[in-house]
Amino acid sequence: MSQKEVDIHAATRSYEGWMRRCGPVIESHLQHKHEKMRQDPFQFFRGSYYRWAQIWFEVCAECANAPRVLSVGDLHVDSFGTWRDTEGRLCWGVDDFDEAFPLPYTNDLVRLAASVKVARSLGLLNIKTKDACEIVLDAYIQTLRNGGCPLVLAESETALEKLGIEALKTPKDFWRKLNEHPSVGRSLPDGVRQCLARALPAKDLAFRIVRREAGLGSLGQQRFVAIAYCSGGYIAREAKRVVPSASVWLTGRTGNHQPHYEDAIRTAVRSPDPFQKVRNGWLIRRLSPDSNPISMEELSCMRDETILLHAMGNEVANVHLGKKRQPDILLKDLKKRKAKWLPEAGRRMARQITTDWKQYRA
């Protein structure tokens, strides 16, 4: 029996059972994830990377023999966001490496292409899949040839508007919403309080800890946020339990498998977020209005989709440039591929995703 023929409900039960063996799961958040995944194909796409990992090698067999890189894995048009580097500059790039794993470099490109197709069917993007793939691939190849470049945004409205980002305008309700969460009592996992306390700027800083529900792919995983009032304003640090990639689920392993999250950040060409660390199985990061993922729905209608997709292609190459000889290996493989390989593979996966979503919704 092929993986493609496995029922989506059976795949979901298997994956979530494995996830529970990896660590505690918040069942109410997981149920909310299921509800969101039933809403439309794009929500399903974002929440079901395990299904992609299960069937991609079969549906896109011609892409599976490509050279392997440390991939994002769960890449899509909503995988990007902003953060501040050590110089306080606003940076833009891949925001989530939960599913980072050594995979054929084609995985990330095809998944990004498929997400464009699905997002366009829902009116989240206007550009055609073929045109989007040409832009992404051109930017990817150009960045491989140039050796990569971190995407540090100029502190100007014009540069930000082209990407549709209004991140410099602080959302009025960001801190209000965060502070509305009730404090968590003594039922904290071992080590979480200590990890959060160490991430704050002062040892004697008073803080309280709340639970947070966020994201889609990682809904169900434990998240805790330390909120403190410091130097005239609020600050926050989040601890999210790190679960191995769904690619590990396919091997049947659990236990001590080391996630690749920190390796992906370390080897990518980027100006990193100095607050983002993995400590004792927890991802620690700063939470703020300008250090967050940005969904397509939140982007301004004034955005330039050509520039946005070009930036996405640049960033995928930045992530893949982890070793010295990597560019030559990837460029050599790209030359062998036929002209329309990316849009064809993207459309094929988008069709499969839509089919799975209809079955999942039913």
N, C-alpha and C positions, 0 to 999 in steps of 0.2 A: 504493500500500500504506500503510495507516494505521500509526502508531507502535505502537498496541496489538497489531497482528498480528506485530510483529517478535519473533522467538524470544528468550526471556530469555537463552539462552546466547550468541546473537549480540550482544545488547545488552551483556552482561558483557564479552565479548571486545573489543568496540569501545571501551567505556569504559576498560578496563584498558590497552589499547594506547595510548589517548590519555594516560592517567595516566603511563605510562612516558615518553612524549615530553615531559611537563611536568617530569620529574626522576627521579632514581634511586628504585627500588622494592625493598623487601626481599621477595624472592619467597617465602621460607619463611613469613613473616608473612601474605602474601597467600593462600597455600595454607591456613593455619590459619583465615583469615577464611572461605574457601569451606566448610571443614568446619563451622564454627559456623553459617553461614547455612543449612546443610542440616538442622540439628537441629530447628528449629521455625519457624513463620511469623513470630514476633516477632523472632527473631534475623535472619531473612531481611529483614524490614522494616527493621531497624536498619542492615543492611549494604548495602542496595541502593537508596540514595537516587537514584542515577543512573537507575534504572528508573522511580521515581516522577516524576522530572523529565521523563522521556521521554514518559510516557503521561498525566500528570495533566491537562494542558490538553485532552486529547481525552475522557477519561472524565468529567471534571467541566467540560464546556464552559460551562455556565451560570455557573460561578464565575470563569472566566478573564478576564471583562471588568471585574472589580472594580478599583478604584484600586490602584496599585502603591505599595509601601513597601519599605524595606530589611528583608527578611524573614530569619528564622532559616534557612528552607529545610528543613533536615533536623530538623524538630521532632517530638518524640514524648514519651511519658510518662517516658522515661529520659534526657531531655535536660537535667535540672535537677540542680543541685549547690550546694555551699556554698563560700565563700571569706571571707577577712578583709579588711576595708577599711582605709583609712589610720588609722582610730581603733581598729583591732583588733576591731571588732564583727563578729559572725558574720552574713554575708549569704547570701541564698538566691535563686536565679534560674536562667536559662538558662546552661548551662555550656559550650556548644559552638557556635561560629559558623563552623565550617569551610565550611558551604555557604551562608553569607549571600550574598544576591543580591537585586536589585530585582525583586520578584514581586507579583502580586495579594495583598492582605492575607489573602484567603481561603485561600491555600495553607497557611499555618501552622495556621489553625483546622481545616481539613479534615484535615490530616495528624495533628494532635493527636487529633481525633475518631476517625480510622481506627486510630490506635495504641491507643486505649481499647478499641475493638471487638476487635482482635487480642489484646491483653493479657488481656481478660476471657475470651476463648475458651480461654486457657491457665491460667486461675485466678489470674492476677497481680493482677487487680482484681475486685471484687464488684459494683460499681455498673453499672446498665444504661446502654447507649450513649446512649439518649434523655435520661436524667436527667443523665448526665455532660455532654452537649452543652448542656443548659439552664444548668447551673452555670457552665461555662466561658464561654458567651456572655454571661450576666448579668454575670459578673465583668469580662469584656472591655469591655462597654459602659459599666459603672460607672466603670472606670478611665479610659476615653477621656474621659468627661464630667468626671472629677475632675482630669485633666491628668497622671495617673500618680503613683506613689509607690514609691520603692525598698523592697524587702522585706528589712528589717533585723530579724533575729530577736532577741527578748528573751533574755537569758542566763538562762533558766529552763527547768527540765525540762518544765513543763506546756506551754509554748508550742512546744517542740520536739517533744514527744510527739504533738501533734495533727497534725503533718506527718509523723510516723513517723521523725523524725530522731534518731539517737543520736550525732551528730557530735562532741559534746563528750567522749565516751568514746573515748579514743585506742585504736585497734586495736593489740593487743599485738605483732602480727607485721609492722606496716607497715614499720618501718625494717629489721627483720631481712630481710624479703623483698627490699627494695631493695638492701641491702648484699650479698646473695648473688649478684647479677649480676657476672660477670667484667668487669674493666676493659677498655676499648677502647684498643688500641694507637695507632699512628700513622695508621690508616686513617680519619681524620675528614674530613668535607667542609670545604672552605675556609670559614673564618670562624666555625665552630661553637664552637671552644674560646674564642675572643675574646668572642663573644656571651654565653656562659655565665659567663665570668670577670667580665665587667662587671655581670652580674646579682647577683653575690655581694656581701655587705656590706663586705668588705675586700679591697684589692688583693693583699695578700701571703698570703691565706688558701689553704692547701693543699687541693686537691680532686682527686678522680679522676672519670673519666667512664665511664658504662656505657650499654649499649643497653637500651631498654625496649620491651616489647610491651604495648599497652594499647588500650582502646576497641574498637570494631567497625567503624564506618563508615570510620575512618581507618587500619585495619590495612593494613600494606604500606608506609605512609609512614615515613620515617626519624624516629626519636626518640632523643635522647641526653639523659642526666641527669648533672649534676654533683653529687656528694655530698661534703659537707665536715663536719668536726666543728668547731663554733663555739660558744663561750660555754657549754660544758657539755652540749651536745646536737647531734644531727645536723640539718643543713639540706640542702635539695635544690632545684635549678633544672632545669627541663626545656626542651629546645629541640626543637620538632617542625616538620618541613618543611611549609610552607603550600602547598597545591595549590589552584588555582582551583576554584570551585564546578562541580558537574556540569552546571549550567545553561550554563556556558561550553563544555563538551564538546559540547552540542547545536548550538552555532554552528560547531564545527570548529576554533576558535581554540586556540592554546596560547601559547607565547612569553611576552611581557611583560604579559599581562593581570593587572591588580592585584586581588588578593583583597579582599573587603569586610570581612574579619574585624575589623580595628581600627576601621573606620567604624561597624560595628554596635555595638561596645562604647561608642564615643564618643557616639553619638547616642541611645542607649537611656537611659531614666530609671532610673538605678541608682547605687548607691554602689560604684564599681568596685574591682577588685583592683589595687592599685598595682603589682604585679609582672608583670601581664599586658601584654606589648608584642609588636609584630611588628617584627623587626629583620632586614633583609637576607634576606627570604624565610623567616625562622624565627619561629615563635611561641614566645616565652619566657614562662615562668610559674613561680611557686613551687609545689613539690610538698610536701604535708604531709597528715596525716590529716584535717584539717578544711578542706582546699582541694582537693576532689575531686568528680567526679560521683557521684550516688547513684542506684543502680538500684532498681526496684520490689521486687526480691527482697531487697534489703538493708534496706528500710523495715520498721519495727516493725509487728507485727500490731495494735498498739494505735492505729495511725494513724486519723484521721478522713478518709475519702476525699472527703467533701464539702468540707472545708476545704482538702485537698490540691489538688483540681481547681479550686477557687475561686482559690487562689494561682497555679495555672498560667495561668488566664485573665487574672488581673491582670498577670502577667509578660509574656504575649504582647503585651498592650496597651502595657506599658512599653517593649518593644522597638520597637513600631510608631510610637511617638510621637516621631518624629525631626524633624518640621518643625512650625512654628507653626500652620498651618491644617490640619494632618493630622486632628485629631479631628473637625472639622466635616465634612470630606470623607468619612471612613469612616462616621460615624454616619448621614449622608445616604444612603449606599449600603446600609447595613444595614437601613434602614427600608423599602427597596424589595423586600427579599428575603422569600420566603414563609416561613411559620412553621417548617417542618421542614427547611429547606434544609441545615442543618449535619449532623444525624444521617443524612439520606438520602445526602448526598455521602460522609460518612465510611464508611457501610456499603458503598457502591458500591466505594470504593477498597479497603476491607478484603477484599471478595470477590475483586477483581482481584489483590491481593497474595497471597492464599491460592492462587489458581489458578496464579500465577507460581511460587510456592514449590514446589508439587507438581511442576511441570514441571522446575524447577531441581534439586530433590532427585532426581528420576528420572534 
